[in-house]
Amino acid sequence: GLDGTVHTTTPPKRGDTYKETAYTPSPSPTDLASAGTGYPNVVAAGITVGDTLIRPFGSNEPNAGAPVPEAYQRASDAVWLASKADEAKTPFAAAFLLEHYLRSSPFRYDLTPNQKKNVPPLVDFMLRSHAGYCQMFSGAMALVLRLHGIPARVAVGFTTGKPPTKAGGPYTVVDRNAHAWVEVFFPGYGWMPFEPTPTRSITEGYSS
């Protein structure tokens, strides 16, 4: 299939073999900075927040659909300015600056943040408390990027957990290894991970 899947009309026989090739991109910061904004239609159509279609980064066209709720737009713009992403010339530079900002003071990891009542949690996190857990860091980064025309999504899963004690042994992954991070789309490379949560890190060389 076009999505990389393979279908067979008959059950495989015992002893049947197959080969597969997997590609994991490892772009440099320069590679991502020069990737541009030539997003495929399905990705460009997905830069949405609620009922608002956001135009791609650097576009002079107005957004389409319903306006973004004022509280979310205000909080997003505040983080965009504070991170200096407003000075970024490329989507990569903006993502890098946002990731770095969220990993720095005044933001801090907290499993039991004191949230203000009657204020949307992400708005309170970005504007006042600056304390939260991985879902809040990843949700905030994805929201800010999307509202500024950069395709982003929240990914959830598990970190690698405890490494094996002997070569070829298993990793030990438990419930506390559950995690959420951000993936940003770059033409030619696809969805690349970013880590806005201060207590976690990734090995990609383009990450702050």
Helices and strands as residue ranges (DSSP letters): H 29-33, H 41-44, E 48-49, E 52-53, E 64-65, H 70-82, G 85-87, H 91-102, E 108-109, H 121-124, I 125-129, E 131-132, H 134-147, E 152-158, G 175-177, E 178-186, E 190-194
